[in-house]
Amino acid sequence: MLGTTHIVGGLVFAYLFQVPNYAIPLAVIGSVFPDIDLKFTYYIPPKGVKTTLWNTHRGITHHPIIVLALFVLWVFLEKNYPKWDFYWNFLYGFWVGYLSHLVLDALTYKGIPVGLGYHPRFSFRLMKTGGIGEKIILVLLIAAFGGLIYLKSKGIY
């Protein structure tokens, strides 16, 4: 998925998961954060280099274990330090954005890693990154976001 789709997806997830308004910017950051690996890895490793979780795009930063670790950390902090709830909501927003990124990437042919290595991968195989399928998903996400804002303004959601 491309950045715009991830950002809109992060906003939709933020509203669906009822992230407090002040933490929504962290949901947006979380929605694009897994792609930080593009700065430090190869999109496709050079010939002769084995693809691992650590040397390619959609490797370790796209692994569901990261989402699980963030969630466990948030639950731990909420349970043990409830008076700091305001701050933990920023972590919650980041977690929701991160989750949205992995869900959207799981819709693509490449999917996301689920094992101890680069393979096996989980994918719904619905679309190609940047293709017409992604454009349709983006339009649907924008419509959903508009609908959620409307419902929230009316006090329905």
C-alpha positions, -999 to 999 in steps of 0.1 A, spaced: 0 0 0 10 36 -6 14 62 21 -19 80 14 -39 48 18 -21 40 50 -28 75 64 -65 74 56 -67 38 69 -50 50 101 -77 77 105 -105 53 99 -91 28 124 -86 57 149 -123 65 147 -134 29 148 -112 21 178 -123 54 195 -88 69 199 -91 101 218 -89 132 195 -56 144 210 -40 110 202 -51 108 166 -18 123 153 -1 93 168 -25 70 150 -14 87 117 23 83 126 17 46 135 -1 41 102 31 48 82 58 39 108 62 2 96 75 15 63 105 30 81 123 -1 70 125 13 35 153 36 48 174 8 62 167 -23 40 163 -33 4 130 -34 -14 144 -65 -31 178 -78 -18 206 -80 -44 210 -112 -63 227 -139 -41 215 -123 -8 189 -144 10 157 -125 20 152 -124 57 131 -104 82 160 -81 87 172 -71 53 141 -63 32 109 -42 31 79 -59 49 102 -77 72 104 -74 109 86 -40 110 56 -57 94 55 -87 117 24 -91 139 46 -97 169 53 -59 170 16 -52 171 12 -77 199 41 -63 219 27 -28 216 -7 -40 228 7 -59 257 28 -28 267 -3 -6 265 -24 -30 286 4 -33 312 7 4 315 -31 10 317 -35 -17 344 -5 -7 365 -4 30 361 -40 42 355 -34 77 367 -12 83 336 -40 72 313 -37 105 293 -2 95 282 -10 58 275 -36 70 250 -8 82 228 6 47 228 -29 33 221 -32 57 191 2 46 178 -8 9 182 -41 14 163 -23 31 135 3 3 134 -24 -23 133 -41 -5 104 -9 -6 84 -5 -44 88 -42 -50 81 -40 -30 49 -7 -46 38 -23 -80 44 -47 -72 16 -19 -71 -10 -3 -100 -28 29 -97 -9 12 -98 25 29 -97 59 53 -122 75 39 -145 102 66 -170 109 101 -168 122 115 -160 88 105 -139 58 82 -168 48 55 -179 55 34 -149 48 -2 -140 54 -21 -124 26 -57 -120 14 -43 -115 -21 -69 -89 -31 -47 -63 -48 -14 -51 -60 3 -21 -43 -5 10 -63 -29 -8 -86 -66 -2 -93 -76 -23 -63 -57 0 -39 -74 30 -55 -108 14 -49 -98 7 -13 -86 43 -9 -120 56 -21 -138 33 2 -117 44 32 -122 80 24 -160 74 22 -159 55 55 -139 83 71 -164 109 59 -192 87 72 -176 83 106 -170 120 109 -207 127 100 -219 101 125 -197 115 152 -209 151 145 -245 139 150 -236 121 182 -245 87 168 -210 72 170 
